[in-house]
Amino acid sequence: MNSRERIQTALAHKEADRIPYDLAGTTVTIYFHLIDSPMGKAGSLSGNLHLLPQTDWDSYTKILRNNLNEQIVKVDESCGIADRNTAGLTENSLRIRGYENWFMDTVADQGGVEALFDRIVNDKLNYWDTVIDWAIETGNEHKIQVISECDDLGSQTTTILDPDTLRQLVIPRFKTIVFAPVHNIQNDVSPENFRALWDTLQKYGKY
């Protein structure tokens, strides 16, 4: 089986020749130091959310469709995975508001937190509408087997928020199935650890 056949079989709830996998092949992340946040100096999130610039969807759509036209020719017989346009709800919120401010907001201004989440969700829905419309209009819908959304919901030792708050504010706004490493393989992951991951996949990744 090739990767497309393997994914199609798995999504049909049938056994493929082996378990499909994605070892950091979907999203490429460039890390940077956040020196400022667009709403870091705002007195409150709920009272100042209107100051956050709106997305120019006309311009963005033209760029996105051009990029998709260039990228789809590389899919060939591989499994096509349409990736997210931007970071997830918590990731984006932390960057927009600033880490300390946002964590305080989750306690003191939950209405503002939810309003920002809804803004991000709306942008993501517009993005996916554009991708899906493009795929149908160009006859490429059969090349895309998976769409991918991700978010940071935990740290090294615990969830990013109190579990009850996480269920109240974040979880209702997205539904996703992820079977991949929790993030890209970072530059401080040793070759030995990656090899152990790969060997485990080869040993147990069969039905």
C-alpha positions as CSV (number, residue, x, y, z in Angstrom):
1,M,0.0,0.0,0.0
2,N,1.1,3.6,-0.6
3,S,0.4,6.3,2.0
4,R,-2.8,7.4,0.4
5,E,-4.3,3.9,0.3
6,R,-3.2,3.2,3.8
7,I,-4.9,6.3,5.2
8,Q,-8.1,5.7,3.1
9,T,-8.3,2.2,4.4
10,A,-7.8,3.3,8.0
11,L,-10.4,6.0,7.7
12,A,-12.8,3.4,6.4
13,H,-12.3,1.6,9.7
14,K,-10.5,-1.3,8.0
15,E,-7.1,-2.8,8.6
16,A,-4.3,-1.5,6.4
17,D,-1.0,-3.2,5.9
18,R,0.3,-1.2,8.9
19,I,-0.7,1.7,11.1
20,P,-0.3,5.0,9.3
21,Y,2.1,7.5,10.9
22,D,3.3,11.0,10.6
23,L,6.7,11.7,12.2
24,A,6.7,15.5,12.2
25,G,6.2,15.6,8.4
26,T,3.1,17.9,8.5
27,T,4.0,21.1,10.2
28,V,7.3,22.8,10.1
29,T,7.8,25.3,13.0
30,I,10.2,28.2,13.1
31,Y,10.7,29.2,16.7
32,F,11.3,32.8,17.7
33,H,11.4,34.9,20.9
34,L,8.2,36.8,21.5
35,I,9.3,40.3,22.4
36,D,5.8,41.9,22.3
37,S,2.1,41.0,22.2
38,P,-0.5,43.0,20.2
39,M,-2.8,43.2,23.2
40,G,-0.2,42.9,25.9
41,K,-0.7,46.5,27.1
42,A,-4.5,46.6,26.8
43,G,-6.2,47.1,30.2
44,S,-8.6,44.3,29.6
45,L,-9.1,41.7,26.9
46,S,-12.9,42.0,26.7
47,G,-12.9,45.8,26.6
48,N,-10.2,46.1,23.9
49,L,-10.7,43.1,21.6
50,H,-12.0,45.5,18.9
51,L,-8.5,46.9,18.6
52,L,-7.1,43.6,17.2
53,P,-6.8,44.0,13.4
54,Q,-9.3,42.1,11.2
55,T,-8.0,39.6,8.6
56,D,-8.2,40.9,5.0
57,W,-9.8,37.8,3.6
58,D,-9.9,39.0,0.0
59,S,-6.1,39.4,-0.2
60,Y,-5.4,36.3,2.0
61,T,-7.7,34.1,-0.2
62,K,-5.8,35.1,-3.4
63,I,-2.4,34.2,-1.8
64,L,-3.8,31.0,-0.3
65,R,-5.2,29.7,-3.5
66,N,-2.0,30.4,-5.4
67,N,0.0,28.5,-2.7
68,L,-2.4,25.6,-2.9
69,N,-2.1,25.5,-6.7
70,E,1.7,25.2,-6.3
71,Q,1.7,22.7,-3.5
72,I,-0.9,20.2,-4.8
73,V,1.3,19.1,-7.7
74,K,3.7,17.7,-5.2
75,V,1.2,15.4,-3.6
76,D,1.2,12.8,-6.4
77,E,0.1,9.4,-5.0
78,S,1.0,10.3,-1.4
79,C,-1.5,11.0,1.4
80,G,-2.6,14.6,1.1
81,I,-2.8,16.4,4.5
82,A,-4.2,19.9,4.6
83,D,-2.6,21.7,7.5
84,R,-3.9,24.5,9.7
85,N,-3.3,28.2,8.7
86,T,-2.1,29.3,12.1
87,A,-1.5,28.2,15.7
88,G,-4.3,26.8,17.9
89,L,-6.7,28.6,20.3
90,T,-4.4,28.7,23.3
91,E,-1.2,29.2,21.3
92,N,-2.6,32.2,19.5
93,S,-4.2,33.6,22.6
94,L,-1.0,33.5,24.5
95,R,0.9,35.3,21.8
96,I,-1.8,37.9,21.2
97,R,-2.3,38.7,24.9
98,G,1.0,37.8,26.4
99,Y,1.5,34.8,28.7
100,E,1.0,36.3,32.1
101,N,-1.9,38.5,31.0
102,W,-3.7,35.6,29.3
103,F,-3.4,33.3,32.3
104,M,-4.8,36.1,34.5
105,D,-7.6,36.6,32.0
106,T,-8.7,32.9,32.3
107,V,-9.5,33.7,35.9
108,A,-10.6,37.4,35.9
109,D,-11.9,37.9,32.3
110,Q,-13.3,34.6,31.0
111,G,-15.7,36.5,28.7
112,G,-12.7,38.1,27.0
113,V,-10.9,34.8,26.7
114,E,-13.9,33.2,25.0
115,A,-14.4,36.2,22.7
116,L,-10.8,35.9,21.5
117,F,-11.2,32.1,21.1
118,D,-14.3,32.7,18.9
119,R,-12.4,35.2,16.8
120,I,-9.7,32.7,16.2
121,V,-12.2,29.9,15.5
122,N,-14.0,32.2,13.0
123,D,-10.7,32.8,11.1
124,K,-10.0,29.1,11.0
125,L,-13.5,28.3,9.7
126,N,-13.0,31.0,6.9
127,Y,-9.6,29.4,6.1
128,W,-11.0,25.9,5.9
129,D,-14.0,27.1,3.8
130,T,-11.5,28.6,1.4
131,V,-9.4,25.4,1.2
132,I,-12.4,23.1,0.7
133,D,-13.9,25.4,-1.9
134,W,-10.6,25.5,-3.8
135,A,-10.3,21.7,-3.6
136,I,-13.8,21.2,-5.0
137,E,-13.5,23.8,-7.7
138,T,-10.1,22.5,-9.0
139,G,-11.1,18.8,-8.7
140,N,-8.4,18.1,-6.1
141,E,-10.7,17.0,-3.3
142,H,-9.7,13.3,-3.8
143,K,-6.1,14.2,-3.1
144,I,-6.8,15.4,0.5
145,Q,-7.4,12.6,3.0
146,V,-6.8,14.4,6.2
147,I,-7.1,18.0,7.6
148,S,-5.0,18.8,10.6
149,E,-5.6,21.2,13.5
150,C,-3.4,21.3,16.6
151,D,-3.2,23.2,19.9
152,D,-1.1,23.3,23.1
153,L,-3.3,21.9,25.9
154,G,-0.6,20.7,28.2
155,S,2.9,21.3,29.6
156,Q,5.6,18.9,30.6
157,T,3.8,18.0,33.8
158,T,0.1,19.0,33.7
159,T,-2.6,20.6,31.5
160,I,-2.2,24.2,30.5
161,L,-5.2,25.2,32.5
162,D,-7.2,23.6,35.3
163,P,-9.0,20.6,33.7
164,D,-12.5,22.0,34.5
165,T,-11.6,25.4,32.9
166,L,-10.1,23.6,29.9
167,R,-13.3,21.7,29.4
168,Q,-15.4,24.8,29.8
169,L,-13.4,27.3,27.6
170,V,-11.4,25.3,25.1
171,I,-12.7,21.8,24.4
172,P,-16.2,22.8,23.2
173,R,-14.6,24.9,20.4
174,F,-12.8,22.2,18.6
175,K,-13.0,18.5,17.8
176,T,-9.9,16.8,16.5
177,I,-8.3,13.4,16.1
178,V,-4.6,13.4,16.3
179,F,-2.3,10.4,15.8
180,A,1.2,11.8,15.6
181,P,3.9,13.1,17.9
182,V,2.7,15.9,20.1
183,H,4.9,18.3,18.3
184,N,7.7,18.6,15.8
185,I,10.8,16.7,16.7
186,Q,12.9,19.4,18.4
187,N,16.6,20.0,18.0
188,D,17.3,18.9,21.5
189,V,15.8,15.4,21.0
190,S,18.7,13.0,20.8
191,P,19.1,10.6,17.9
192,E,18.8,7.7,20.3
193,N,15.4,8.9,21.4
194,F,14.2,9.3,17.9
195,R,15.5,5.8,17.0
196,A,13.6,4.4,20.0
197,L,10.4,6.1,18.8
198,W,11.0,4.6,15.3
199,D,11.8,1.1,16.5
200,T,8.7,1.1,18.7
201,L,6.6,2.2,15.8
202,Q,8.0,-0.6,13.6
203,K,7.6,-3.2,16.3
204,Y,4.0,-2.3,17.4
205,G,2.7,-0.4,14.4
206,K,1.1,-3.5,12.7
207,Y,-2.2,-5.1,13.2
